[in-house]
Amino acid sequence: MTDHHIGLIVPSSNLTMETELPRMLHARETVEPGDRFVFHSSRMRMKHVTPEELRGMNAQTERAASELADARPDVVATACLVAIMAQGPGYHCTAEAEITAALQAESAEAPVVSSAGALLSGIEALGAQRVAIITPYMKPLTAKVVAYIEDAGIEVVDALSLEVPDNLAVARLHPADLREHHRRLDLSRADALVLSACVQMPSLASIQTVEDETGLPVLSAATATAYRILQELGLPPIVPGAGSLLGGRSAELAAH
């Protein structure tokens, strides 16, 4: 049995990353029983998804990373997608570099994953060039997410904003509602569907159901983060019941 220690940097009001990510990786333990996953979190204050609070939260990154360094994690994931994307295209590279430097300053060596960068990697792994997305954000923030994704060379063919500014309220959204929300999108030109472009909006319970209904690969910020974590640990990115990205089909889809 090998223990893999995963460090998480999460907003203080985030209730979902620390439930969906462990749920996925513990489900993986049922098919790969030789690996066990242990989680350690550091929190950054943020209650409302506004540009001001997102900038304030980002300013706490070094402190949060330094705290995690003491646990000597094998990989670190920073969880707030919109906090990074709202800073402008490509900012996930800056954020990941800052966290890496903070870890190294405390003599901790670990690869760093951001949910923002992971979403782009997940879309690429599926071979998708056109996506539709659902976000819980207000429309101006969703526009920033769309611009960020399109700057990476991926066309966003449609986007739905649920317009929930309170981050705790986002966590209380029922994932089953996404089985209806996705029908409000025009998927006619989409290669893939991002069911939740937010690690706070619960979606795991609907990923496979919506994928089966639409016939499109379905992913979320959380499933993409799990994918990148497993890659960085050198493990096959396989989680049962979590969509094509984690179903062992991503390489096959990318090849076509």
Phi, psi and omega in degrees: 000126178250126175270131176246118184266121184247121176266134180241131170254115188230151171300149183298333181264006181281125179248353193256320183301321183278002173248313183290317182295311175300324180299317179295313186285332173288326174297325178297327180300336180286336179254341176230075189291353179280350182244135176234144186243131181239137189243141179224132186238149167231141189246149176237134186295127174190126180242327182239138184276077177238156179305322182294313181290328178294319177295319178297322178293316180301330181292347180265004187299315183299316179298315181296318179295321179296322177296316180294329181304328181296336180273355180051060181291159176274338176203149179236133177239129174259134204255345186268104184297311187289332178299327178277312184295331180292345181274355177115155185309138176081000186294339179300329178295319177295313181298316180296322179294321179296318179293319178301316180296320179294321177295314182296327177297337178255020177062033176247129178249115179206140173294151183240134180238136171249147178297328178295309178294324181295323179298317178297318179296321180294318177298317179297319181298330178278355182072020183275138176248344181224129182228157166248149185225151170240132177231158173271359192282165168292156188302322179298323178287323175300322178299324177293321178296316178300314181298321181296313180295318182290331175297333178277005176091016180248125180280132174262108187279337176197151180216138178242124177257124178275347171057060176242103186280335182278122187293327176293323177295326177299317181295336183270358175297138184276127183298333179296335179297334180294340178290341173261318184304321185295339180287348178276354180266150171272106183260009188298331181249004186279140172269339182202160180237125173268101188288333175213106176273050184193128180283353178270334182276114184297135181213347189305321183294345182248353184305304185291322180299314181290323177298316180296324182287315186275335186077005177259150169299132181240131177223173177219171175301324181288315180293325177294323178293319176299319178302311182290324177299313180296320176300314182293333177277356181075026182249148176302130183280075183235125175223124182293139173071021183241023176092172186300323183303321182253015182257010181082004183258356186296319180295321179297316180294319180298328182289343180252000000 
